Every structure is written in structure tokens, then in C-alpha cells.
């Protein structure tokens, strides 16, 4: 069965990322939550485009793209996210896979969470611990095929100097507090001064914008 932390990708597209979590849409269909640049070709894909695990060939198909959100070049946004409906429902919905336990629920971050330890399970680096370095960060620029898009209300996580929190291919990973609360959806990262920085969308806002509910 599918698990969060596994590799997923679009059919016929040479890019893969991470299955972050499972969610229910308003019609009661189970689907996968990840990034729009992983499963929606950064907004260029059409609804109904197939996606797969671990890659994207016909034999690997597990469902189809239904909805996504991204900023535009004209206006900042808060999330790079996509929801893809599963063809079947053989999935470990109540288990956080590489994260080591069940997800309690979703909550928004506050300034009181600065310094809090978090964990993610990604396709490339697996389970990694980090600390929240900043919340509600505005003006984060990220390069896409269509140009630079700007993100607001982001969370910033650092793994420190010795261990990066994330790497390429971890896009779409769910970010949780170590006591099991889902708080972010990983979508970008980089290194500054030898220290890595990873950025996550605010998960509660992202789920509401997609019109889906996290499957616990």
C-alpha cells in the first residue's frame, strides 16, 4: 500500500517528489497531497492528468490530478500544492510512514512555535529533524518555469550545519511537530552561509484552499 514519504511523479514528466499525505475531497474521494510543481507541472497540467508511484508510466498509475494552487507572476500567494484523486484506496491513511506514528491533526503555527522541533519524511532524505526558524515569512521568491513566484506566510525550518532538513525530491513532504501535529507542506529550500533552509506552506490554509480534509 501507499505511504506518505514515498516517491510520486506525473506521467510523461521528468520530475518526481514526495507523497506528503492523504486527504479527502468534498465528494468523499481519497487522494494524495503534494506540490503543484510535483503533480501539476507547476500549473501547466490539466485536470485529469495521470500520476504514478514510484514514477509516472502507465503501469505505475495510481490516480489523476484534480486541483492545485500556486501564486501567479502578478500576485503573491501562500501555497504550492496539489490534490490528486486515487484510483483505488489501498493506502495507509492513519499512519505517517517514515515519520514513525499517527498524525493527531492539523494546526496553525504561531510565534510561540519558534525553535520547536519538527520532522518530515521525504523521498530523498527520509525522516529528518529540524527546528522552526521563522513563521509567517513574507516575500519568499522561488524560480519556476514561468518565472519567479513570491510566497507569503511561509514557515522556515533549518536542520543546522551538520544535517540538511531536506533535499531535491523531498518537495511535497508533510512537516509535523514531533508530537504529531501537521503544520506545513514542504515546497522549497536552499543553503545560506553553510546552513540549510527549508520552506513550507501553512498547512491549515493550504487544505482549506484546496477544499480537502487531511485523512487521519
C-alpha positions in Angstrom: 0.0 0.0 0.0 1.0 3.6 -0.5 2.6 5.6 2.4 3.5 9.2 3.0 7.1 9.8 2.2 7.1 7.7 -1.0 8.1 9.0 -4.4 5.4 10.1 -6.8 5.5 11.8 -10.2 3.5 12.9 -13.2 3.1 10.6 -16.2 5.4 11.7 -19.0 7.2 14.3 -16.9 10.8 14.1 -15.8 10.2 15.2 -12.3 9.4 13.5 -9.1 8.7 14.5 -5.5 7.1 13.2 -2.3 3.7 11.9 -1.4 3.0 14.2 1.6 -0.2 12.9 3.0 -3.7 11.6 2.1 -6.8 13.7 2.1 -10.5 13.6 1.4 -12.2 15.9 -1.1 -15.7 17.2 -0.6 -17.1 14.4 -2.7 -15.7 11.8 -0.3 -12.9 10.7 -2.6 -9.5 9.8 -1.2 -6.4 11.4 -2.7 -2.8 12.4 -2.4 -1.5 15.8 -1.2 1.8 17.1 -2.6 3.1 20.1 -4.5 1.8 21.6 -7.7 5.3 21.6 -9.2 5.4 17.8 -8.4 2.0 16.7 -9.7 0.6 19.6 -11.7 3.6 20.6 -13.8 3.7 24.0 -11.9 0.1 24.8 -13.0 0.6 23.8 -16.7 -1.2 20.4 -16.4 -4.8 19.8 -17.0 -7.2 18.2 -14.5 -7.3 14.5 -15.2 -3.6 14.2 -15.9 -2.4 10.8 -14.5 0.2 10.5 -11.9 2.1 7.5 -10.5 4.2 5.8 -7.9 7.1 5.5 -7.9 7.4 7.2 -11.3 4.8 8.1 -13.9 4.5 5.4 -16.5 1.2 3.8 -17.4 2.0 0.7 -15.2 2.7 3.0 -12.3 -0.6 5.0 -12.5 -2.4 5.4 -9.1 -4.7 8.3 -9.9 -5.4 11.6 -11.6 -4.8 15.3 -10.9 -8.0 17.2 -9.8 -6.9 20.6 -8.3 -3.9 22.7 -7.4 -2.9 26.2 -6.2 0.1 28.4 -6.9 0.8 32.1 -6.8 1.0 34.0 -10.2 3.7 36.2 -11.6 1.3 39.1 -10.9 0.4 38.4 -7.3 2.0 36.6 -4.3 0.3 33.5 -2.8 0.6 31.2 0.1 1.0 27.7 -1.3 2.4 25.4 -4.0 0.1 22.4 -3.5 -1.9 19.8 -5.5 -4.5 17.2 -4.7 -4.8 14.1 -6.9 -7.6 11.6 -6.6 -6.6 8.0 -6.2 -8.0 5.3 -8.5 -8.1 2.9 -5.5 -8.0 3.3 -1.8 -5.3 0.9 -0.7 -3.5 3.4 1.4 -2.2 3.7 4.9 -4.3 6.7 5.8 -3.9 6.6 9.5 -0.1 6.2 9.6 2.6 8.7 8.9 5.0 6.2 7.4 8.6 7.4 7.7 7.5 9.8 10.4 7.0 7.0 12.8 3.5 7.3 14.1 -0.1 8.6 13.6 -1.0 12.2 12.8 -3.0 13.8 15.5 -4.4 16.6 13.4 -3.7 19.9 11.8 -2.9 23.2 13.5 -1.6 26.6 12.6 1.8 27.9 13.7 2.2 30.9 16.0 5.3 32.9 17.1 5.3 30.6 20.2 6.5 27.8 17.9 9.8 29.4 17.1 12.6 26.9 18.0 10.1 24.0 18.1 11.4 20.7 16.7 9.7 19.3 13.6 10.1 16.3 11.4 9.4 15.4 7.8 9.6 12.2 5.8 10.8 12.8 2.2 11.6 10.7 -0.8 15.2 11.7 -0.9 16.4 12.2 2.7 13.8 10.1 4.6 13.0 11.2 8.1 14.9 14.3 9.2 14.6 16.5 12.3 14.8 20.3 12.1 13.8 23.4 14.1 11.3 26.2 13.2 13.4 29.2 12.5 10.6 31.6 11.4 6.9 31.7 10.9 4.6 33.8 8.7 7.6 34.8 6.4 6.5 37.0 3.5 8.2 37.7 0.2 9.9 34.3 -0.4 10.9 34.2 -4.1 11.2 30.9 -5.9 12.1 30.2 -9.5 9.6 28.3 -11.7 9.5 27.6 -15.4 7.1 30.6 -15.8 9.3 32.9 -13.8 9.8 33.9 -10.2 6.8 33.4 -7.9 6.5 35.0 -4.5 5.2 33.3 -1.4 3.8 34.8 1.8 3.0 33.3 5.3 5.7 30.6 4.9 7.3 28.6 7.7 11.1 28.4 7.7 12.9 25.3 9.0 16.6 24.7 9.4 18.4 21.4 10.0 21.5 23.2 11.2 25.0 22.9 9.8 25.7 19.1 10.0 22.4 17.8 8.6 20.1 19.3 5.9 16.4 19.1 6.7 15.6 18.4 3.0 17.0 18.0 -0.5 15.7 17.9 -4.1 12.9 15.3 -4.4 11.6 16.0 -0.9 9.1 18.5 -2.3 5.6 17.7 -1.1 6.6 16.3 2.2 4.4 16.8 5.2 6.0 18.7 8.1 4.9 17.8 11.6 5.8 18.7 15.1 7.5 15.8 17.0 4.3 15.3 19.0 2.3 14.6 15.8 0.6 17.8 14.6 0.8 18.5 10.9 1.8 22.1 10.3 3.3 22.5 6.8 3.8 21.2 3.3 7.4 21.4 2.2 7.9 23.1 -1.2 11.3 24.8 -1.4 14.8 25.0 0.2 18.3 26.2 -0.2 21.6 27.0 1.7 22.8 30.3 3.0 26.1 30.7 4.9 26.5 26.9 5.1 23.2 26.5 6.8 20.2 24.9 5.1 16.8 26.5 5.0 13.6 24.7 4.1 10.2 26.4 3.4 6.7 25.0 4.0 3.3 26.2 3.1 0.9 26.8 6.0 -0.9 23.5 6.0 -4.3 24.5 7.5 -4.7 27.3 5.0 -3.5 25.1 2.1 -6.0 22.4 2.9 -8.8 24.9 3.1 -7.8 26.5 -0.2 -7.8 23.1 -1.9 -11.1 22.2 -0.4 -9.8 19.0 1.2 -9.5 17.4 4.6 -6.4 15.6 5.9 -7.0 11.9 6.3 -6.0 10.9 9.8 
